[in-house]
Amino acid sequence: MANRYFVQFFYSFFKKPVLLAGDATFTAAVAASKVVQDLTYLADTAGTAGNLISVAYTGGATAGSEVVTVVGNAISVQIQTGVSTATQVKTAVDASAPASALISVSVSGTGSTAQVVAAAAFLAGGLDNTFDSLSFQGVDSITYNSAGDYTINLSDEYNGLISFSAFIESTTSQDRIWQIDNNSVTSAALGIRCLSTATPTNPVTGTKCHFEIILSNSSV
Amino acid sequence: MANRYFTQFFYSFFKKPTMIAGSAIFTAAGSTWALVNFPGVDSITTNSAGDFTINLSDKYNGLISFSAVIESTTSQDRIWQVDSNAVTSAALGVRALAAATPTTLTDQSVVYFKIILSNSSV
């Protein structure tokens, strides 16, 4: 470590300035998906909610006249087992408005391959937008509110905000400007925005964000 | 308020680093600034759209760093820049840029400034 002669004091008009500094890594939401034989089902909305969507193939229909039923997050496709092709199943699912409101489907295998009855299977792998790998003493968490809009949850309440700054550490160039949109440090929260040309915009997934917050710990 | 055990010192290569920080509210009509809690600063004057002078209460030997951040419910993509470092004359000229153009701020924007100055000539 550095072994030079440093000046120990930092002059300030504030009586008890407190510096909080640290970093967190932004991870973008991932849509849940599931491969069912020759088709891949992908949740329309990224996030863990997609992990609650299930897809089942039941028998009893005639190939070319497959029937799609949606109850809540459960999608059931009635097929002619061993005869209905992946393309025919996809056509039926695409034609179902309730199913299309939950998922999109693509041929990931061979469209002409006959599909068979399959028990309900849940989509998997869906992840929410998060700030994780928090290395930030004095901060409990960073909450994702919406794209480019976050709340830094402080471990304590403070009397006032003195300053805030943030920067991105990334090999990808990102023209982000940080802004405060809700100063509630007296309630242990600081609302911030990450802007790209005046539009709240998330950093690229995997980006480490460094924050510096200086707070007043004295009411006088 | 926070009642944890904090470290009291902040090490620096500078002999007398001085942090001046505070906020000010910008009023679009008349392009005026009202200091909220900004000890060490007498006033902020608007020179032209997006071009301001922070008038310090004292002269300092040098500027170490400057930063500013806007608090507003309106998204404003401003980048702050120093255009005139005259802290030895108690003034710091700054610009708020939008796409490289000095641009005024939305009415009632609160800006938090942080200026770190050297108070020693050695």
Chai-1 contact restraints between the chains, C-beta under 6 A:
chainA,res_idxA,chainB,res_idxB,connection_type,confidence,min_distance_angstrom,max_distance_angstrom,comment,restraint_id
A,F6,B,Y11,contact,1.0,0.0,6.0,A-B,restraint_1
A,F6,B,S12,contact,1.0,0.0,6.0,A-B,restraint_2
A,V7,B,S12,contact,1.0,0.0,6.0,A-B,restraint_3
A,V7,B,K15,contact,1.0,0.0,6.0,A-B,restraint_4
A,Q8,B,F9,contact,1.0,0.0,6.0,A-B,restraint_5
A,F10,B,F10,contact,1.0,0.0,6.0,A-B,restraint_6
A,F10,B,P17,contact,1.0,0.0,6.0,A-B,restraint_7
A,Y11,B,T18,contact,1.0,0.0,6.0,A-B,restraint_8
A,S12,B,M19,contact,1.0,0.0,6.0,A-B,restraint_9
A,F13,B,P39,contact,1.0,0.0,6.0,A-B,restraint_10
A,F13,B,G40,contact,1.0,0.0,6.0,A-B,restraint_11
A,V18,B,F6,contact,1.0,0.0,6.0,A-B,restraint_12
A,D156,B,A2,contact,1.0,0.0,6.0,A-B,restraint_13
A,E157,B,M1,contact,1.0,0.0,6.0,A-B,restraint_14
A,Y158,B,M1,contact,1.0,0.0,6.0,A-B,restraint_15
A,Y158,B,A2,contact,1.0,0.0,6.0,A-B,restraint_16
A,N159,B,M1,contact,1.0,0.0,6.0,A-B,restraint_17
A,I162,B,A21,contact,1.0,0.0,6.0,A-B,restraint_18
A,S163,B,A21,contact,1.0,0.0,6.0,A-B,restraint_19
A,S163,B,Y112,contact,1.0,0.0,6.0,A-B,restraint_20
A,S163,B,K114,contact,1.0,0.0,6.0,A-B,restraint_21
A,F164,B,V69,contact,1.0,0.0,6.0,A-B,restraint_22
A,S165,B,S67,contact,1.0,0.0,6.0,A-B,restraint_23
A,I177,B,D77,contact,1.0,0.0,6.0,A-B,restraint_24
A,Q179,B,I70,contact,1.0,0.0,6.0,A-B,restraint_25
A,I180,B,V69,contact,1.0,0.0,6.0,A-B,restraint_26
A,I180,B,E71,contact,1.0,0.0,6.0,A-B,restraint_27
A,D181,B,T73,contact,1.0,0.0,6.0,A-B,restraint_28
A,N183,B,E71,contact,1.0,0.0,6.0,A-B,restraint_29
A,L195,B,S75,contact,1.0,0.0,6.0,A-B,restraint_30
A,L195,B,D77,contact,1.0,0.0,6.0,A-B,restraint_31
A,T197,B,D77,contact,1.0,0.0,6.0,A-B,restraint_32
A,A198,B,S75,contact,1.0,0.0,6.0,A-B,restraint_33
A,A198,B,D77,contact,1.0,0.0,6.0,A-B,restraint_34
A,N217,B,M1,contact,1.0,0.0,6.0,A-B,restraint_35
A,N217,B,A2,contact,1.0,0.0,6.0,A-B,restraint_36
